[in-house]
Structure formats: C-alpha cells, structure tokens
Amino acid sequence: RLRGGAPRTPTKGTPTKGKAKKMSISTKKSPVEEWWFSHPFVTRWWFAACVTTTLVSWDKLPISIPPTSLILFWPAVLRLQLWRLITTFTYFGSIGHNMLMECVFMLNYSKSMEASYNGKRAQYLWHLMLNGFALMGANFLVGMLGVGMDQEDGSKIPGVPFLAQPLIYSIVWMSARKNPNQQMSVFGFLLAA
C-alpha cells in the first residue's frame, strides 16, 4: 500500500504474480537521428568536426576561438599546438553560404566514397589521412615558393592556411575517377564524371 493511496489491485495489462511484464522499446527514430545515421561513420564524424570547428570560431558567439589559432602554421605545430594538424581539415571559414555548400559537397561525395569501401572504415580513414599528408606536403612546398596569407602586421603565413576545401575537392576528384560513368550533381546541374 502506498502512503495515502488506495490499496494496489492488479488491473488489466499489469503483471500479476508469476507473470513477467514484457517491455517494449520503441525503435522509432527522430528525423534528425535518421538523417545522422544515414551517413557512414567517418563522414558523419568529419561533418560534426567541421560544424563544431566553425561554430567555435564564429565571432558572433560570446566566447570564440580566433580562426588564426586553427590554421596550419608549422612554427606553431612545432611548439606542440598539434590540434592545427586536424583543424586545418575541419574549418570552412565563417558561417554562411560557402560553409553550407562545402558541407553539402563533403556529405555527398564523402558518403559515396566511404560507401565504396564497403564498410571498411579504417581504409577510408587511411585514404583521408594520405590525402591530408599529401596536401600538407604540397602546402609546405607552396609556402616555400613564397605564396601565403598576408597578416595585418605585414607578415606572411606560408602556404594555404586551411586545407578543408582542397581535401573535399580531392574526394570529389577521386569519386569521379572511381565512377567515370556516374552522373554528378553540382549545384543541381547533372554532369558526367
């Protein structure tokens, strides 16, 4: 008997002595959950890292990280700011149309490339890492040629500071090379790969 309540009597649908109640767990997912899990593992977490990096550096928030602390700057990496090796591949610039289009490209073509690995996440991640190492090497060489980003104080950061777009374009190119007969949609226009 509960305090202040009436005596407990079994009703229809409640278990009685000797019978266990079957628990039913609803497996219905929300639309956001369905969309999230419709993308392969590496693609969805790369997307999450891109959105997080962009939001954290958004200057409209009360606390934000300046984008210059996310760039690939080798002297800073040598001072053990190792996050720069990752954030250079996850930052698309400020929130806007450009970021939205880069995310759409990344989701579409990374999803198709990862699906072509037939569930072998490690192989696709290794593919991305090799592309990243190649882009960092090319970026270093470009920086040695004197190409770079000018800063406000007149100094120059060698090379291209953010490599997220080149990594996505390399995936689009690899996807086109892997599936030469597939039509690709770019801004709604169907093109032959």
N, C-alpha and C positions, 0 to 999 in steps of 0.2 A: 504494500500500500504506500502510495506517495503521500507526503505530508500535505494535508489539506485537500487531497483529491479523493475521488471515489475509488472503490476497490477495482483493481485491474481485472478485466474479464477479456478473454480472448474474443476477438471479432474475426469476421471473415477476412482472410488474407494474412492474418498474423499467425506465427507459428505456435503450435501447441506442444505439449510435452512429447518428446520423441521425434518431432519433425523439425528438420532444419529449414530455415527460410533460404530460398535461392536468391542470391544477389545478382542483379543485372546491372552491368556497367554500360552506360551509353557510349557508343563509339562514334557518335556524330561529332564531326569537327567543325569549327567555325570556318567561314570563308577565308580568313587570313591564315589560319592554320593549314587549310587545304592548299592555298597558294604557296605557303612557305615550304611544305613538304612535297610539293610537285617539282621542286628543283633538286638536282643532285646535291650531295653533301658538300663538296668543295665549293661549288658555285654559290650555294646559299650562304655559307660562312664567309666567303670572299665578299659577297654583296653586303653582308652585315658589317664587315670590317670597313668597307668603303663608306657606307652610310654613317657609321659611328665616327670615323675619322673626319668626315666632312662636317657632321654636326658639332663635334668637339671643337673644331676650328672656326665655327661660324661666329662672326663678330657681333651678331645681334643678341647672343646669349650673355648673361651677366658674367659668367666665367668662361673664358675661351682660351684655347692654346693658339698662339700665332702660327700661321702656316709655315713661317720660316724655320720653326723647330721640327717640322715634319719632312723637310726636303732632304734629298740625298746630297750631303755635303761631307766629303771624305775626311777633312780635318776633324769634324765633329764626330764622325764614326770612329776614328782612331782614338778619340777621347772617351770611348765606350758609350756613346749615345747610339746603341745598336738598334733602337726602335726605328731609326731612319731607314734601315735596310728593308723594313716592312712597310712603313707608312708611305714611302715613295710610290708603292704599287697600290695604295688604297685611297689616295686623295685625288679627287677630280676637280678641285677648285671650289669656289663658293657655291652655295645652294642656288640653283637656277636651271635654266633650260639646258645648258651644256652638261651639267651633272646628271640631269634626268636622261638625256639622250645617251650618255656614256653608260649609265646603269642599264638602260634597255639593251644596248649592244652587248654589254657584259653578260646580262642574264640570258639573252637569246643564244649567243654564239658559244658562251662557256657551257651552257646547258647541253647544246648539241655536241660539242667536243667531248664533254665528260661522259655523255651517253654513249659515244662511240668507243669508249674504253670498257664498256660492258660491266660497270660496277667496280672496276679496279681503281679505287680512289687514290691509292698510293702512286700508281703510274701516272694519273692525270696531275696530281700534285707535283710529282717529279718533272713532268713536262712543263708545268708553270714555272717551277724553280729554274730549270735550264733556260727557259726563255728569259727569266729575270736576270740570271747571271750574264747571259749574252747581252741583254740591254744595258746592264751596268757596265760591262766591259766596253761596249760601243760608246756609252755615255762618257766614260773616262777618257777615251780617245778623242771624242769631240771636244771635251774640256781642255785637252792638251793642245788642240788647234786654236784655242783662244775663244771659242764660242761659249757663251754663257748668259746668265741672267744678271743684269745690272741691278745694283742695290742703291738705296737712297744716298749712302755716303760716298758713292762713286766707285766702290769696289765691285768686283765681278765674282759671282759664284760660277765656277766652271761647269760646263755641261748643261743638260736639261735637268731641272731640279725635281720634277715629278715624272715618274715613268708608268703611271697607271694607264694613260691613253695608249702609249706605244705597246704595252702588254696586251691590251684589249685588241688593238689592231693586228698584232701578231696572231692572236687567236682567230680573228676573223679571216686572216690570210690563210692560216693552217686549215681552218674549216673549209674554205673554198678549194684549197689544194686537195684535201682529203675527199671531198664530194664535188668533183668538177661538173657533174651533170645536174646538180641540185640548184633550183632557183633560190636566190637570196632576196630577202625583202629589206631594202634600205629606205627608210622614211616612207614606207608604203609602196615604193616602186619595186617591181619584181625584176631582178637582174639575173643573168646567167652567171654562175660562179666561174 
